[in-house]
Structures are given as C-alpha cells and as structure tokens.
C-alpha cells in the first residue's frame, strides 16, 4: 500500500530530512527553467508559490545563518551534509543562526528582494559556494 503524504513526510523526517521546504506546497517554477526573467538565462532554484506568511521548514538537520541580498531579499542558509540550502524572499526569519532539526519551522514565505509575488525561492548548492558562484546547483 502506498504511503500517504503525511506518512512519507514522517519517514523522511525520521531519516534526517524533509520532503518539501514548504509543507503542502509543490514546485511552481522548476530549477533550470529557461527564460529572460533570470540573470543567467535560467532559473537557479525551485520556487514554491504560497501565501505570504506560510511556514517554511528545515529540509534537514544542520546549522542556519541569515543574510540580506538585493535580489533574494531576506534569506536563510541551512548547512547540512556538505550542502547549503538557500531559503529566499522571506517575509520573516524565525531562526537567524544556530542549530535546527529537520522539520523545524525556520521562516515564512514572503516577497522580499526581486520577487513578483509571494513564494519561497529554494536552492541547494555545495557548501561554501554562495550566490554568484559559477557552480551550478545540484538537485
């Protein structure tokens, strides 16, 4: 019998990660979608459209730091297992630094920075290869 969404999420969390950074919401703009809207000619992450204030959770256990960027607005970086997970365009950061566990509420969806509406822009990059690097994110 296939697992329900809740069962799959619980299993992923027990294994140290979470299936979606915005539980209950799927990808609305995929990674590497081509188009004139992005400075590199393609989308560098995955977008999760949701109402402003929707909860974002840690996709893995690790450590968090926060920042500001003209394009990505208020953001968090979750470092775990050799990867940095970027949470961008946030309206509110519930954690700004320190340790977090998979599934913990860490932020809220917003439209800070260069955004056309409320959504989470989410990227996974090799740890230490920040924004503006020439390293293509690994999905």
VENCOR-V754963 format. One record per run of one state. SS is the DSSP state (h for helix, s for strand, l for the rest). FROM is the first residue (numbers start at 1). TO is the last residue. Records with the same first field share a line. If there is no record, write none. Layout:
BEGIN
SS = FROM-TO, FROM-TO
END
This chain:
BEGIN
l = 1-4, 15-16, 18-28, 30-33, 35-41, 43-45, 50-54, 58-59, 61-61, 70-72, 81-82, 89-91, 94-96, 101-104, 109-109, 111-118, 127-139
h = 5-14
s = 17-17, 29-29, 34-34, 42-42, 46-49, 55-57, 60-60, 62-69, 73-80, 83-88, 92-93, 97-100, 105-108, 110-110, 119-126
END
